Amino acid sequence: MTIFGVVGYAYVLWSQYWRTAMEKKQSILNKTYYIKKIGVQETPLNNVYQNSQKGNNTDEVPLDKLNNKIHTYRNQLLIQLRKAQLQAGNVLFHKDKEEKNIYKVKFKRQNVRIPQKSQHKLICEMKDKIKMEMLHKNLEPFSKLGYDKYFPSEPIFNIFQKHRTCAVVSSSGSMYKSKLGKEIDSHDIVLRFNSAPTEGYQEDVGSKTTIRFLNSQVVSKPEFDFLNSPMYRNVTLIVWDPSKYHGSLEEWYIKPDFDLFSSYWLHREIYPDQFFYILHPEVLWTAWDFIQSNTLVPVDPNPPSSGFLGILLLLHICDTVDVYEYVPSMRLTKRCHYFDVHEDIGCTLGDWHPLASEKLISLSLNEGSNKDIFVTGKIKMTGFNKQNC
């Protein structure tokens, strides 16, 4: 018995050693392959932040030096986004992947090569594959439950039909001291997120708000005071909450991530004339599929960010869309939001949403100059209606 026990124990140790060794080997192979394919270099995670803070005032920099600075910063940012993208994708191959993949996302491995798509082909694919559908009264289970009366009678795209210029204003810490407020307010439509305030920050973020895009935590958690705060009045509201990956509406309604429905029904009772929509959860996963299909490595098995969803919405509505500090300019800071002092570089590179992949795709769709992105702090896109697809 003792001999058998010793032999058995030795076998367990041996198998554990080789399993660990093979995992490390596979990790190194994956990483080496990715570095060769995409050009990732090993640099500290905070390098982008640290280098962006050196001589950050570009007002009086000679043009040639400014261009060099932009070029260096852009390359560093791309490296960090790709590195974050690679690290995030490891979740789907982690030994505890079922525990981490809470939405049961099914990753389909890409071909070894994803053909480089032109900007025009990429945005036409986005237009074709991602439809921004809201819940409406004819959908089940809401109709049979008697909740059909709560949904707005006017579809959102009837309210916002044709608009020339639109602004997506991120809540990023890079908005702080940006002095972009006047430019932002000059747009026909201004979209903001969650509980991001304007009061006290008008010089940087402006004061105009047309649409407020909310995650379900904002409408369900008492600290946001959703039903009473004036921040959520006199604007069009859109709330989203993730279902399971391509799951049914009935399953989602029974068990949402956060209880958005109770607050939604009550809000519609109190403010029946305010336009308030719920984004169809299928939109989240068709958007995720689009991101994954245009990314070589696995992306986070979590829904896209509010920022990416807001961009998609305005691309359906507007001739041109300016997106402020979604891709961070050389004002990059560790601050998560312009309105608080909490610091975490993960807010920029992505700790949960597939942010790194979203931002790399958005950079591919940008029609402005590098100076627009990295000095002014905006990417420029042409709306779907103006695309000849």
C-alpha positions, 0 to 999 in steps of 0.5 A, spaced: 500 500 500 505 504 501 509 503 495 502 504 491 501 510 494 508 513 493 507 511 486 501 514 485 503 521 488 509 521 484 504 520 478 500 526 480 506 530 481 509 528 474 502 529 470 501 536 474 508 538 472 507 537 465 500 540 464 503 546 467 509 546 462 505 545 456 500 551 458 506 555 459 509 553 452 502 554 449 502 561 452 509 563 449 507 560 442 500 564 442 504 570 444 510 569 440 505 568 434 501 574 436 507 579 436 509 576 429 502 577 426 500 584 429 507 587 432 506 587 439 512 589 443 513 588 450 513 595 454 510 596 461 503 597 461 503 604 464 508 607 459 503 610 454 501 614 460 508 616 463 510 618 456 504 622 455 505 626 461 512 629 458 511 635 455 504 635 454 503 642 452 502 642 444 500 649 443 507 652 442 510 646 439 514 646 432 510 642 427 515 637 426 516 636 433 509 635 434 508 630 428 514 626 431 511 626 438 504 624 435 507 619 431 511 616 438 505 617 442 500 613 437 505 607 436 506 606 444 498 607 444 497 601 439 502 597 442 498 597 449 492 596 446 494 590 442 497 588 448 491 589 452 487 585 447 491 579 447 491 579 455 484 579 455 483 574 450 486 569 455 479 568 459 476 564 453 482 559 454 483 559 462 482 553 466 476 557 469 473 559 463 466 557 465 466 561 471 469 567 467 465 566 461 458 568 465 454 570 458 456 563 455 459 566 449 461 561 444 468 563 441 469 561 434 476 561 432 478 565 426 482 563 420 490 564 421 489 570 417 484 575 417 484 579 410 485 587 411 479 590 410 478 597 407 475 603 411 469 603 407 468 595 407 469 595 414 464 600 415 459 597 410 460 591 414 458 594 420 452 597 417 449 591 414 450 586 420 449 591 426 441 593 427 440 598 433 433 595 435 429 597 441 424 593 444 417 595 442 410 593 444 409 587 439 415 583 442 414 577 447 414 576 453 412 583 454 405 583 450 402 577 453 404 580 460 401 586 459 407 591 459 406 593 451 403 599 453 409 602 456 414 602 450 414 609 446 409 609 441 414 613 436 420 609 434 427 612 435 429 613 428 422 617 427 424 622 432 431 622 430 431 622 422 436 626 419 441 630 423 448 633 420 453 633 426 453 629 432 457 628 438 459 622 442 462 625 449 466 619 453 466 620 460 474 619 460 479 622 464 482 625 458 476 630 457 478 633 464 481 640 462 480 639 454 476 645 453 472 642 448 465 644 451 464 649 446 466 645 440 461 639 443 455 644 444 456 646 436 453 639 434 446 638 432 446 632 437 450 630 443 450 623 446 452 622 453 453 616 458 450 614 464 451 619 470 456 623 467 455 631 469 455 637 465 454 642 471 461 645 473 465 641 467 462 646 461 468 648 459 471 641 458 465 637 456 459 642 454 452 643 457 448 640 451 445 633 452 440 630 447 441 623 448 443 619 455 445 612 454 445 608 460 447 601 463 442 598 467 446 599 473 444 606 473 437 605 473 436 600 478 441 602 483 439 607 489 445 611 489 444 614 482 437 616 484 434 615 477 427 617 478 428 623 481 435 626 478 434 632 473 440 629 470 435 624 466 430 629 465 428 633 458 433 628 454 432 621 450 434 615 454 436 609 452 438 603 457 441 597 456 442 590 459 446 584 457 442 577 456 446 571 455 449 570 448 444 570 443 439 568 448 431 569 448 428 575 451 424 571 455 430 568 459 433 575 459 426 578 462 426 573 468 433 574 469 437 580 467 444 582 469 440 588 473 433 589 475 432 595 469 425 593 468 422 595 475 425 602 474 423 602 467 415 601 468 415 606 474 419 611 470 414 610 464 408 611 469 411 617 472 414 620 465 409 618 460 411 623 455 419 622 455 422 618 450 425 612 454 427 606 450 430 599 452 436 597 447 434 590 444 439 585 448 441 581 441 444 588 439 450 587 444 451 580 441 451 582 434 456 588 435 460 583 439 460 578 433 462 584 429 468 586 433 470 578 434 470 577 427 475 583 425 480 581 431 485 576 430 485 573 437 479 572 442 476 578 445 473 579 452 467 574 452 463 580 455 458 585 451 461 591 448 461 598 452 456 603 452 461 607 448 461 603 442 454 602 442 453 609 442 457 610 436 453 605 433 447 609 434 449 615 432 452 612 425 445 610 424 442 617 425 447 622 423 451 625 417 458 625 421 459 623 428 465 626 432 467 621 438 471 625 443 476 621 447 474 614 446 481 613 443 485 617 448 489 623 446 495 625 449 491 628 454 491 621 457 491 620 464 490 615 469 483 618 471 477 613 470 472 619 469 473 627 468 468 628 474 472 624 479 479 622 482 479 615 481 485 612 478 485 606 474 489 605 467 484 599 466 478 604 464 482 606 458 485 599 456 479 595 458 478 591 464 471 588 462 468 590 456 472 588 449 475 596 449 482 595 446 478 591 440 473 596 440 478 602 440 482 599 434 476 598 430 474 605 431 481 607 429 480 603 423 474 607 421 477 614 423 477 619 417 480 625 421 488 626 421 492 624 427 492 631 430 485 630 430 485 624 434 491 625 439 491 633 440 484 635 439 481 628 442 476 626 437 475 621 431 471 623 425 466 618 422 461 618 416 454 616 418 451 610 415 446 614 410 452 617 407 456 610 405 455 608 398 455 600 400 
